[in-house]
Amino acid sequence: MEARPLAAVMIVGLLVLPSCSHQSGPSDQDRYRRYSRFTDPGNLSPMLTELPDDVGEIAEVASGLTVHHNLLPYHGVPRSTWPRMKRIWPPKMPDLLTALRDTGPGDLYADRPIEQRVVGGCMLESHLLTGMLRYRGIPVRARAGYFKNVQAHAEHVVDFWEKTLKERGINADLLKTDPQRWREEINAFTRNQVEIDKHIEHWVTEYWNEKTRSWSVLDANTTFLRASSALEVGIHLPREYFEYAFEAWQRMRGSENFNPDQYAEWPQDGRSHIRSQLLWDFYSLLNHDIAGFDQQAWPDDDTMSAEREAYVFIKERAFSELSAEELDELDRLALLLAREPTIDELVAFYGDSKTLRLVTAEKDPYSLVFDG
């Protein structure tokens, strides 16, 4: 199951793609204005009534409500404070809004100290912003992929992760007994990540930009790249720093020089992780929020609920285990996503799939493939 030659992938693309690219029409935009199971604020929607109408201003509001867990040391938040800070998982709007209502200013608009923000990562941040934009009737969707080209300032990257991992207590025993060796090992690992130009798992929010008649990439957390990579970006994340999951899949399958370590995220190897991101992205485009699994709510036994089955399928299935049929479907899915398909094309692909269907998607009333 090695990478396909690029020419082979291109030939497959010529066989399955029409001669023109499709843009989402008005009906598609209407459907992406609708809430999903994570972004519906429910009876807490009154908290959103004062949101501005402008996309950028909404993103600014969102950026002041959360803090990335790896930025707590950067912001100088004492470690003793971390356990008292709010953490919400899965990233459901009612739970997020409840936490924000019960903490600090009690609303979404007053200045909120870092200690009174919800702690999370890019998945939580993107779903929060998606829900806020949908409240204002803006067509929007959460997308999965990777930060790329963010390792150029090597010494800054090494210094950031040394300070962050030290404060987080990573390899705490070694840090206590031999701080110098700890530093050498941590920095050697980070330098390896820099050397291979590590691509970092990331979620963004896309909104339909009426001016450009295309989807634009938003990232409310502009602080992360400043802190970790010395990169100054606005809320409109430049495409030079973001790679969609389907692009990573096509690169993996088409490049003879592909390095899977560039995408590895423990405990997954790089190829398996790219598959997971591609599936997250597909289901998200079908308006089925599935990435925020609440594993702590699962029973200790081997009971296989639909959500647990979905998790095992997406996150625990290794690339090396995939059948030829699965690989073929994933190749065709990446090609489909590369040309900006309509919702009807996405739904048709799902309906014809032999290997990618999920019970959770078909039982989710917000999903575009809900079967009633």
N, C-alpha and C positions, 0 to 999 in steps of 0.2 A: 504494500500500500504506500509506495513512495510517490513523490510528486509527479504529476503528469507533465510531459514536455509542454511548454507554453503553446507551441503550434497546435497540439492536440486539443487543448482547452479552447483555443480560438476557433478551431474547426467545429467543435461542439456548439460554440456560441453562434456561428454562422448557420448551423442547422436548425437551431431552435428559436432564434430571435427574428422578428420581423425587421423590415428595412428602416423603420422609423422608431423614435423613442416616444413614449407616452408620458404626458404630464397629468397629474391628478385633476379631474374636472370638478365642477361645482358640487356634484353629489358626493364626491369623495371628501371634499373640504367640510361639507355639512356633517358627514359621519365622524370626522376627526374633531369636531367640536363637542361631541358627546363625551360624557364621563366614562371612565372605566372603573373597575371594582376597587382600585386603589385611589383613584383621583376624585371620586364622588365625595363632596364634603358632608352630604347628608343634612341633618338638622343643625349643623354648625355653619351652614352657608352664610348666615348673617355676619359672621366674622370677616367675610370677604367683600362686603358691600362697599367699603371705602377704597378698594383697590383702584389704582389709576387705569386708564384705558390703554396707555402706551405700553408696548411690549417691553421696551427697555426699562421703563419705570417699574413695571411689575417685577422684572428680573432683579432690580435693585432692592425691592422689598424682600423678595425671596432670599437674597444673599445675606440679609441681616438676621435671618431666623435660624440658621443652622451653622454648625462648625464641623469641618472634616476632622475625624478622629486623629488623623496623623498631623493635624495642625495645632493641637492643644499645646505641645511644647513651644511651637513657634509663637503662639500668642501669649506665652508666659503663664498659662493656667497651671497652678500648683497641682501636682499629682494627687494630693490629698483631696482635692476638689472634684476630681473626675467621677468618683462613684456617685456623687450627689447630682450630677448633671443628667438631664433627661435623655433617654435613648428609646426610640420607637422602632419596632420591627414586627411585622412587615410595615413598609412605609405607606400606611393608609391615611388618607386625609383627615378623617374624623379623629383618629388617635393623635396625629401631629397637631391638629388645631386644639385639641383638648390640652395637650402638653404645653402649648404656647399660651393658651388662655390661663392656665394655672401657674405660670411661671413669669416672674419679672413684671413687665408692664401690663401683661394681661391681654394685649391686643397685638396686631401685626405691624404696627406703624411707628410706634415710639422707638427711640434708640434702645437697643437691647444689648447689655454687656455680654461678652463671650460666654461667661459662666451661666447665663440664662438662655442660651440657645440650645437647640436640640442637636445632640451629637450624632453624626452619621457619616455616610460616604456619598459618592457620586450617584448611586442608585436612588438613595433617599432624596437627594437634592433635585435630581431630574424629575422624579415623580411629584414632588411638592410643586415645582415650578409648572409642570404640565397641568396639574389640577387648578392652579391659580389662573393660568392663561385660559383654560377651558371655561372657568367661571365667567370670564369676560367674552366668551363666544369666539375665541380665536382658535382656528384649526391648528392642532398641535399633537405631537406624538413623542414618546420617549424612545430613544435609539441606543443601541449597544455597539460598542467598538473599542477603540484603543487610543490613548495618547500616543503620538509618534513624534520623532524629531525633537525630543525634550531633554536630551542628554548632552547637549553641546557644551554647556558650562560645567565641565567635569568636576572641578574642585568645589564648586558651589554645591553640586549634587551630593558629593561625598560628605561634605560638612553637614548638610541638612540631615541626611539619613543617620550620620553618627549621633548627632544631638537628639534626633527624634527617637531612635531605637534605644539610646541610653536612658532617656526619660521614661520610655515605655517599659523598661526592665527586660528587654530581650536578652536571653542568655544571662540571666541575672546572677547565677552562681559563678560563672566565669568572670563576669564584671566585678564581682566582689572579691574574688581570690586573686585575679591577675588582670587588672584593668588594661595594662598595656597590650597583653595578648588579645583581650577582647577587642580593643580598638583596631588592632592589626587585622583580625579576622573579619570584623564588620566592614572595614574599609576595603579589604580585598574583595569581598563579595560585591560591594557597591561598584567598585572599579570594573569588575567583570560585567556588571549590568550596563555600565556606561560604554564599555568597549564593544559590546554586541548591539548597542543602541536599543536597549530594552523598550518594548512597547507595553504600555501600562493599561490594564483594563479600565475602561471609562464609559460612563453613560452621559448622554447629552439630551437636550430638548430641542426638537425641530418645530418651527412654526411656519405656516404658510405666509410668505412675504408677498403682499399684493403688489408692491412696487416692482419687484423683480419677477413676479409670477413663478416663483420657485420656493423650495423649502430652504430655510436658513437655519444654521446651527447656533443654538444658544448654550452658554455655560455660565450659570449664575455665579459659580465659585471661581472667580478670577484669581483669588488669593493663592490657590494651590500651586499653580505654575510659577507664580512670583516667588513663593517661599521655597519650593523644591527645585526649581530649574532656572531661576533668575530670568524668567520670561514675562514680559508685560503684554497681556492680551486684554481685549475688551470682552464684553458679554457675548459678542458675536465671535465665537471661537474660529480663528482662521483655519481653513481646511488643511494647511500645511502641518497643523498639529493634531489632526484627528483622522483616524482611519476607521471606516465602517467595518463591521464584522464581515460583511460579504467581500470587502476588498482584501481583508486578511486571509480569508478562505481561498480566494482566487490566487493570491500570491503564494500561499502554501502549496496549492495544487499545480501551479504553473511554473514556479521558479526552481531551477536545479540547484540554486545556491541558498535555498531557504534554510534558516536556522531555527528549529523549533524552540530552542532555549530563549529566543527573543520574546516569546509569548507565554512562557510557562508561568503559571500562578499556582503555588502550592495549594492543594496536593495534586493538581492536574499538570500533565505535561503540556507543552505548547500546542500541539495539534488537537488534543482533546479540549483544551480551553477555547480555542478558536471555534470548534464545533459548538460548544456551549453558548458562546456569544452570538453565533449565527442563529441558533435556535431562539435565544432570548429575543433577538431583534425581530425575527419572523413572528413570534407570538405577540410581541408588543405591537407590531404593525396590524395585527388582527384584533387589536384593542383588548387583548387578554393579558392583564398584568399577572405575571407568574414568577418573576425573579425573586420576590421577597418572601422566601419560605420561612415559616415560623417553626423551625425544627424543635425548639424547646417544648412546643405544644404537642408533639407527637408522643405516643405511648412508648414505653421502654421496650416493649416486645417488638416482634417483626410484623405487626399489623400494617398492611399495605393500603392505606387510604389512597384516594386518587392523587392528592397532592404529593404524598410520599413517593408514589410511583412516578409522578412527573419529575420529582427531584432526582431520583435514581436514574431515570432515563436521560435527563439533561446533564447532570453534573457528575455522575459516577460511571457512565458508560465511556470506555476508553476508545480513542480513535482506532487503536489496533484491533478492536473487536468488531468494527463495522463491516457489514456485508457489502458486496459489490452493489447491491440494489440501494442500500442506504447511501453509499458514496455517490452514486449516480443522482439520487434525488437531491442531495446536498449541493452537488455541482450545479444542477439545474436551478435550485433555489438561489444560489449566489448569482447566477447569470440573470435570473429574473429580477432580483433586487437591484442589480447594477443598472438597469434601464428604467428605474422609477415606475414600477407597475401601478396600474389602477387597483383599487380595492377589489373589484370584481375578478381581476386576474389573480390577486393574492388568494381570494376565497376559492377560486377554481383550482388553483394549485394545491391548496390544502385538501380540498375535496377529492382530488385525484391521487393524493399521496397514499402510499402503502406503508410508509415507515415513520412519518412525522406527526401523526394525529395524536391529540391528547384528550382524554376524558374531561380534564379540567376546563379546557377551552370550550368544549361542546356543551358543558353544563353551566358555563358562566353567562348569565343573562346580558352582560355588557359586551360580550365577545361578538365579533362579526361572523363567527361560525356557530353561534348558539343554536342548538337543535330543539329547544323547548323542552 
